[in-house]
Amino acid sequence: MRLPLFPLPVVLLPGAVMPLHIFEERYQHMVRDALSSDRRFGMVYHDWDDHGPFLGEPGTIGCVATIEQFQPLEDGRSLLSVRGDPRFRIASEMEQAELYFEAEIEPVPDTTVMSGDELRFRRRESIRLFRQVVERLAEGPIGVPDLSDANEVSYLLAQSLHMKPSWHQRLLAITDEGSRLERVDQVLRRALSKGA
């Protein structure tokens, strides 16, 4: 599958919703093309200050972004709300046939090794830790997202953590839900130990 690529110094996680301000001409063009087809493009973590030019190397992991809301502004700029959908891996060298980057991509499926019962137990533990952190850090009543141990929760919890984008990128590349939950739990336990 061929997908337009939008390199940014932020990480979109599956299930997360992210606002975007589109102002560069090439990405205005990309958004128009996405809106006229399936409303999708690929977000890829890239920090020009740290990594230099964006090369879109094969093997790079990103997340499909689906445009949920579109608000045009003056001069072709726009505000978007995108939802993170499945992860992908760049499968071939990037091309720039259009004004923006494009590449052939392939899905990155999970390879979770835990049984269903083990995974539900791990998810319950992560949800418990998350609720403890929220209760300890909140100065007043706060709503906690409705999290179910029947669904993948590692990305839902991770999007609430204020970590460096490189941390979120490493999490995005992990193909095992149990391993992702352990990384999230480490952050939650550190927050609890600091607040003790």
ABEGO torsion letter per residue (X at the ends): XBBBBBBBABBBBBGBBBBBBBABAAAAAAAAAAAABAGBBBBBBBBAAAAEBBAGBBGBBBBBBBBABBBBBBGGBBBBBBBBBBBBBBABBBBBABABBBBBBBBBBBABABBAAAAAAAAAAAAAAAAAAAAAABABBBBBBBBBAABBAAAAAAAABBBBAAAAAAAAABABAAAAAAAAAAAAAAAAAAAX
